[in-house]
Amino acid sequence: MKTFKKLIMGLLVAVMVLGMGITAFAAAGSITITGALKGQEYKAYRVFDYVPADEAKPDAGGVYKLNPIFDGFQNYTYTYTDETGTFSVKMSDLFTVGDNDILDTSGLTSEADAKIFGKAALAYAEENSISPVATKETTEDGDIKIDVSEFGYYVLNSSLGSAVAVNTTTPDAQLAEKNEGTDIIKIVTDATNKNLIYEDLTGGHHQIGDTIEYSVEGVFKKGGLGYKIHDSVTGGLTLNPITDANISFDTDNAGLTWSIDNSYVDPDDETKGFEVTFKGEPSKDIKITIKYTAVLNADAVISPSANVNKAQLIYGHNGKGVPKETEHKTYPVAIRKVAKGTDKLLKDAKFEIYRELDKSLVKLTKVSDTEYKVDPDGTVTEFTTVEADNIIIKGFAPEKYVLVETQAPKGYNLLEGKVTVDGTTYEHAQEMIVTKNSTVENIQVEKVEDGTGLTLPSTGGIGTTIFYIVGGILIVAGIAYFIVRRKADAE
């Protein structure tokens, strides 16, 4: 009777469990989990069998025996690591098998003992491929019920590593999921033109070829399982591969290891990127940070469409955080080359484009006679106007550029203007300011005018003007001579 009282005391202590392993007494009936979170899987393992003295009154008393599928567990040594160090616990210090296989659980005297027992049972089950007697996966937040077919002492595995208290006063036990779900925060931290990042850091405006820097931060819960972070991009962005150097922790890795897949493909939308898979369970709550970069490439879609980068946290049994997206836009401009004072389109004018941000020559790829696209790997360094239409160029940032005319249309002069940028003067130039309002549906038009040269004499030689000038001089000289002579004669 004394042993039985100790057993009951151990069980009542054990049901107040904090952490991944949750222990609960349950008779044939059910275990209800209140406040369960969407996307989690709960597994019930019956470690001890309960044999009531009177099956009609199971709560009246009985004995516990080791479930045959856990035979050997009494000799198991469980090793674990937490923030204070690494420890080993023998299960024989917590319970023993006595006469007639009846268990003595007098070693389970505290909540800490019960917690270690639960974790040890789960580790032993995994190492020995022991299947749970019942499994329940949540499809939404709320209460769930796990049906159990036999009396017993159960260990419940929550993939969140949650804190749970269990009421075992009736055969239908009840747990409370006390852990909050976790998620990540994603921001844009830098870009080629940092001034064009959105104020809320969820994206930016860029020129094709610009580099964008990201940071993803998340908190992994102590005892949690199945953590993954993946990031994927639409076709207009190219993610640079990450390495271990891109991953950091606020203190240490809390016992986690990880692997990196830079060939990840999102199964939902087939976007490509990377995935980091973390193995093990954190020995404490930790903050993880992943920093990485992407480049806006020549396949970028043009405003109003956006190029999207999406990061997401996976945890537990396919639990999913809310996808965190950043969007990146680039802009078009139509160059309209006309005769000064008219709207007549001029052909065969040639232009270079310089970005004022760094005074770099903007390289292009020719799409057609009337369309070009910004391309850092392009081979075109100047575009040529045509008589049929404007020249559309896609892929600018909303900032200042300089158009430099290198060849004027036949019969016209080069641009007369100059543009000076940080001490550098561009001749035959015009400043162009790209705006965020320019889209493929409502494109910004940049008008560039050329004037004709001076009117020359219509006949050869020096023309008649010289004769007028010489004749005039001779007449004036004659009149002066006549006046002077008359004065002389009068004297």
C-alpha positions in Angstrom: 0.0 0.0 0.0 2.9 2.3 0.8 4.4 1.6 -2.6 1.1 2.3 -4.3 0.8 5.6 -2.5 4.3 6.6 -3.7 3.3 5.6 -7.2 0.2 7.7 -7.1 2.2 10.6 -5.7 4.8 10.3 -8.4 2.1 10.2 -11.1 0.4 13.3 -9.7 3.7 15.2 -9.8 4.5 13.9 -13.2 1.3 15.3 -14.8 2.5 18.8 -14.3 5.1 18.7 -17.1 6.9 21.6 -18.7 8.5 21.0 -22.1 8.6 18.7 -25.0 7.7 15.5 -23.2 4.2 15.7 -21.6 3.1 12.9 -19.3 -0.5 12.2 -18.5 -2.6 9.4 -17.0 -5.5 8.4 -19.2 -7.9 5.6 -18.9 -9.7 4.2 -21.9 -11.3 7.2 -23.4 -9.6 10.4 -24.6 -7.0 13.1 -24.0 -8.2 16.6 -24.8 -5.7 19.3 -25.7 -7.0 22.8 -25.3 -5.5 25.7 -27.2 -3.8 23.4 -29.8 -2.1 25.3 -32.6 -2.7 24.8 -36.3 -0.1 22.7 -38.2 1.1 20.7 -35.2 1.1 16.9 -34.6 0.4 15.4 -31.3 1.5 11.8 -30.6 0.5 9.7 -27.6 2.8 6.9 -26.3 1.6 4.5 -23.6 4.7 3.9 -21.5 3.0 2.2 -18.6 -0.1 -0.1 -18.7 -2.6 0.4 -15.9 -4.3 -2.6 -14.4 -7.3 -1.6 -12.3 -8.4 -3.7 -9.4 -11.9 -3.3 -10.5 -12.4 -2.5 -14.2 -15.9 -1.2 -13.5 -14.3 1.4 -11.1 -10.8 2.1 -12.6 -10.3 5.2 -10.4 -10.7 3.0 -7.3 -7.1 1.8 -7.6 -4.8 -0.6 -9.5 -1.2 -1.2 -10.4 1.1 -0.1 -13.3 3.3 -2.3 -15.5 5.7 -1.5 -18.2 4.2 -1.6 -21.7 5.9 -4.6 -23.4 6.9 -2.4 -26.4 8.9 -0.3 -23.9 10.7 -3.4 -22.5 14.3 -2.3 -21.9 13.4 1.3 -21.1 14.1 0.6 -17.4 17.8 0.1 -18.3 17.9 3.2 -20.5 20.2 6.2 -19.8 19.0 9.5 -21.2 21.6 12.2 -22.0 20.5 15.7 -22.6 22.0 19.2 -22.8 20.6 22.5 -21.5 21.9 26.0 -20.8 23.8 24.7 -17.7 25.6 21.7 -19.2 25.2 18.1 -20.3 23.6 15.5 -18.0 22.8 11.8 -18.0 19.9 10.2 -16.1 19.3 6.5 -15.5 15.7 5.5 -15.8 16.3 3.0 -13.0 16.7 6.0 -10.7 13.1 7.0 -11.6 11.3 3.6 -11.7 12.0 -0.1 -11.2 10.3 -3.3 -12.2 9.4 -5.4 -9.1 7.6 -8.7 -8.4 4.9 -9.6 -10.9 6.2 -6.8 -13.2 4.6 -4.2 -10.9 6.3 -0.9 -11.1 7.8 1.2 -8.3 7.8 4.9 -9.4 9.1 6.3 -6.1 12.0 8.0 -8.0 9.5 10.3 -9.7 9.3 12.9 -7.0 9.3 16.3 -8.8 8.2 18.1 -11.9 11.8 18.1 -13.1 11.9 14.3 -12.7 8.6 14.0 -14.7 9.9 16.2 -17.4 13.1 14.2 -17.8 11.0 11.0 -17.8 8.8 12.3 -20.6 11.7 13.4 -22.8 13.6 10.1 -22.1 10.5 8.1 -23.2 10.3 10.0 -26.4 14.0 9.7 -27.1 13.8 5.9 -26.4 10.7 5.6 -28.7 12.6 7.3 -31.5 15.7 5.3 -31.1 13.8 2.0 -31.1 11.2 2.9 -33.8 8.3 2.7 -31.4 5.1 4.0 -32.9 2.6 6.1 -31.0 -0.6 4.5 -30.1 -2.5 7.5 -31.2 -1.8 10.6 -33.4 -3.7 13.8 -34.1 -2.7 16.6 -36.5 -4.3 20.0 -36.2 -5.8 21.8 -39.2 -6.8 24.9 -37.3 -6.3 26.5 -33.9 -8.5 25.2 -31.2 -9.2 22.1 -29.0 -8.5 18.6 -30.2 -9.2 15.2 -28.8 -7.0 12.1 -29.0 -8.8 8.8 -28.4 -7.0 6.2 -26.4 -8.2 2.6 -26.3 -6.6 1.4 -23.1 -5.9 2.5 -19.5 -2.3 3.7 -19.1 0.3 6.3 -18.3 0.9 8.3 -21.5 3.6 10.5 -22.7 2.4 13.1 -25.2 4.7 14.6 -27.8 4.0 18.1 -29.0 6.1 19.4 -31.8 6.1 22.9 -30.4 7.9 21.9 -27.2 5.0 23.3 -25.2 4.4 23.8 -21.6 1.4 21.8 -20.5 -0.5 21.0 -17.3 -2.6 17.8 -17.2 -5.7 17.0 -15.1 -5.8 13.3 -14.4 -8.8 13.1 -12.0 -10.9 11.4 -14.6 -10.2 8.8 -17.4 -10.7 11.6 -19.9 -7.5 13.6 -19.3 -7.1 17.2 -20.4 -4.0 19.1 -21.4 -3.5 22.8 -22.1 -1.2 23.9 -24.9 0.5 26.9 -23.4 3.2 27.6 -25.9 2.7 30.4 -28.4 3.5 29.8 -32.0 6.6 31.4 -33.4 7.4 33.3 -36.6 10.0 35.3 -38.4 10.6 38.9 -39.3 12.1 39.8 -42.7 13.4 43.2 -43.7 15.4 44.9 -46.5 18.6 46.2 -44.8 20.5 47.8 -47.7 20.5 48.2 -51.5 22.7 49.8 -54.2 20.7 53.0 -53.6 19.7 52.7 -50.0 17.6 55.9 -50.2 15.0 54.0 -52.4 14.2 51.3 -49.8 10.6 51.5 -48.5 10.2 53.2 -45.2 8.7 50.0 -43.7 11.7 48.0 -45.1 9.4 45.7 -47.0 10.9 46.3 -50.4 12.3 49.1 -52.6 12.8 50.7 -56.0 15.8 49.6 -58.1 17.7 49.6 -61.3 18.2 46.3 -63.0 21.5 45.0 -61.7 21.2 46.5 -58.2 22.0 44.4 -55.2 19.5 44.1 -52.3 20.4 42.9 -48.8 18.0 41.1 -46.5 17.8 40.0 -42.9 15.5 37.3 -41.5 15.1 36.9 -37.7 13.2 34.3 -35.8 12.9 32.9 -32.2 13.2 29.1 -31.8 11.5 27.8 -28.7 13.2 25.6 -26.2 12.3 22.0 -26.9 10.7 22.7 -30.3 11.2 20.5 -33.3 11.3 20.6 -37.1 12.5 24.2 -37.6 13.2 25.2 -41.2 13.5 28.6 -42.9 13.2 28.9 -46.6 13.4 31.8 -49.0 12.5 31.9 -52.7 12.2 34.6 -55.4 10.3 35.2 -58.6 12.3 35.1 -61.9 13.4 38.8 -61.8 15.5 38.2 -58.7 18.6 36.1 -58.3 19.5 34.9 -54.8 23.2 34.6 -54.0 23.9 31.2 -52.4 24.3 31.2 -48.6 26.8 29.5 -46.4 27.2 28.9 -42.6 28.7 32.4 -42.5 25.3 33.8 -43.3 23.7 32.3 -40.1 24.2 33.6 -36.6 22.6 33.2 -33.1 22.2 35.8 -30.4 24.3 33.7 -27.9 25.1 30.1 -29.2 23.3 27.5 -31.3 21.7 25.8 -28.3 22.7 22.4 -29.5 21.2 22.7 -33.0 22.9 21.6 -36.1 21.7 22.6 -39.6 22.1 21.9 -43.3 21.7 24.3 -46.3 20.0 23.6 -49.6 20.7 26.3 -52.2 18.6 24.4 -54.8 15.3 24.7 -52.9 12.2 24.9 -55.0 8.9 26.0 -53.4 6.4 23.2 -54.0 3.5 25.7 -54.1 4.7 28.2 -56.7 7.9 26.7 -58.0 10.0 29.8 -57.1 13.6 29.0 -56.4 15.9 29.9 -53.5 17.4 28.3 -50.4 16.2 26.3 -47.3 18.0 25.9 -44.0 16.9 22.8 -42.1 17.7 22.7 -38.3 18.2 19.4 -36.5 17.6 18.6 -32.9 15.7 20.7 -30.4 16.9 23.9 -28.8 18.1 23.7 -25.2 16.8 27.2 -24.7 14.9 29.9 -26.5 17.3 31.4 -29.1 17.1 34.1 -31.7 18.5 33.2 -35.1 19.5 35.6 -37.9 20.1 34.9 -41.6 21.6 37.7 -43.7 21.8 37.3 -47.5 21.6 39.2 -50.8 19.8 39.1 -54.1 20.3 40.9 -57.5 17.5 42.3 -59.6 18.2 40.7 -63.0 17.4 41.3 -66.6 14.3 39.2 -66.4 12.7 41.6 -63.9 9.1 42.5 -64.5 8.4 46.2 -64.9 6.2 48.5 -62.8 3.4 48.3 -61.9 4.3 44.6 -61.4 6.7 43.7 -58.6 9.5 41.2 -58.3 8.9 39.3 -55.1 11.1 37.7 -52.4 9.3 35.4 -50.0 10.6 33.9 -46.7 8.7 31.4 -44.5 9.2 29.6 -41.2 8.3 25.9 -40.9 8.1 24.3 -37.5 6.8 21.2 -35.7 4.9 18.8 -38.0 4.7 21.1 -41.0 3.5 24.0 -39.0 3.9 27.2 -41.1 4.4 30.8 -40.2 2.9 33.6 -42.3 5.0 34.1 -45.5 7.0 37.3 -45.3 7.2 39.0 -48.7 9.3 41.9 -50.0 8.6 43.5 -53.3 11.0 45.3 -55.7 10.0 47.5 -58.6 11.9 48.9 -61.6 10.6 51.5 -64.1 10.3 52.3 -67.8 10.9 55.5 -69.8 10.0 56.5 -73.4 12.7 58.7 -75.1 11.1 61.0 -77.7 13.6 62.6 -80.1 12.1 65.5 -82.0 13.0 68.5 -84.1 13.1 71.6 -81.9 9.8 73.4 -81.7 7.9 70.6 -83.3 6.7 67.1 -82.6 8.5 65.6 -85.6 10.3 62.4 -84.7 14.0 62.2 -85.7 15.9 59.1 -86.6 19.6 58.1 -86.3 20.3 60.1 -83.2 22.5 58.1 -80.8 22.6 58.4 -77.0 24.5 57.1 -74.0 22.9 57.0 -70.6 24.8 57.7 -67.3 23.4 57.0 -63.8 24.1 60.1 -61.6 24.2 57.9 -58.4 27.7 56.6 -59.3 28.3 58.2 -62.8 28.3 54.7 -64.4 27.4 54.1 -68.0 24.1 52.2 -68.2 24.4 49.1 -70.4 21.5 47.8 -72.4 20.2 44.8 -74.3 18.3 45.5 -77.5 14.8 43.9 -77.6 13.7 45.6 -80.9 14.3 48.7 -82.9 12.0 50.6 -80.5 12.7 48.9 -77.2 15.8 48.3 -74.9 16.2 46.9 -71.4 18.8 47.8 -68.8 21.2 44.9 -68.4 24.5 45.0 -66.5 25.7 42.2 -68.8 24.4 43.8 -71.9 26.7 44.7 -74.9 24.8 47.8 -76.0 26.2 51.1 -74.7 24.2 53.5 -76.8 20.7 53.4 -78.4 19.6 54.8 -81.7 16.4 56.6 -82.4 14.0 55.7 -85.2 11.4 57.8 -87.1 8.5 55.4 -86.5 8.1 55.7 -82.7 9.6 56.5 -79.3 12.4 54.5 -77.9 11.2 52.6 -74.8 13.9 51.6 -72.2 12.9 49.5 -69.2 14.7 48.8 -65.9 15.5 52.2 -64.4 15.4 53.2 -60.7 13.3 56.3 -59.9 16.3 58.6 -59.8 18.4 61.0 -61.9 20.2 60.0 -65.2 22.1 61.9 -67.9 21.3 61.5 -71.6 24.4 62.2 -73.7 23.9 62.7 -77.4 26.8 61.1 -79.3 25.4 61.5 -82.8 22.9 64.0 -84.1 20.4 63.3 -86.9 21.4 64.4 -90.3 21.0 68.1 -90.7 20.7 68.8 -87.0 23.1 69.8 -84.2 24.0 67.9 -81.1 22.2 68.9 -77.9 23.5 72.3 -76.7 23.1 71.6 -73.0 25.6 70.5 -70.3 25.0 68.5 -67.1 27.5 68.6 -64.3 27.4 65.8 -61.6 29.8 66.0 -58.7 32.5 67.8 -60.7 32.0 65.8 -63.9 30.6 67.7 -66.9 28.7 65.9 -69.6 28.6 67.8 -73.0 25.7 67.7 -75.3 23.6 66.4 -72.5 20.2 66.5 -70.8 19.2 65.4 -67.3 16.4 62.8 -67.1 14.5 62.2 -63.8 12.7 58.9 -63.7 9.6 58.9 -61.5 7.8 56.2 -59.6 4.6 57.0 -61.5 6.0 55.6 -64.7 4.4 52.2 -65.6 4.1 50.1 -68.7 0.5 51.2 -69.0 1.2 54.9 -68.4 4.9 55.4 -69.3 6.9 58.6 -68.6 7.9 60.4 -71.9 11.3 62.2 -71.9 11.3 64.7 -74.8 14.7 65.5 -76.4 14.9 68.3 -79.0 17.6 69.0 -81.6 17.9 72.3 -83.6 19.2 72.8 -87.1 22.5 74.7 -87.9 23.0 78.4 -89.1 21.7 79.5 -92.6 24.6 79.8 -95.1 24.7 81.9 -98.4 22.8 80.3 -101.2 25.6 81.1 -103.8 29.2 80.1 -103.8 32.0 82.4 -102.8 31.7 85.2 -100.3 28.3 86.5 -101.6 27.4 90.2 -102.3 27.6 91.5 -98.7 31.3 92.4 -99.1 30.5 94.6 -102.0 28.0 96.5 -100.0 30.5 97.0 -97.2 33.3 98.1 -99.5 31.0 100.4 -101.5 29.8 102.0 -98.3 33.3 102.6 -97.1 34.3 104.2 -100.4 31.2 106.6 -100.3 32.0 107.7 -96.8 35.7 108.3 -97.7 34.7 110.3 -100.8 32.3 112.5 -98.7 35.0 113.1 -96.1 37.6 114.0 -98.8 35.1 116.5 -100.4 34.5 118.3 -97.1 38.1 118.5 -96.2 39.0 119.9 -99.7 36.3 122.6 -99.6 37.5 123.8 -96.3 41.1 124.0 -97.7 40.0 126.0 -100.7 38.0 128.4 -98.5 41.1 129.3 -96.6 
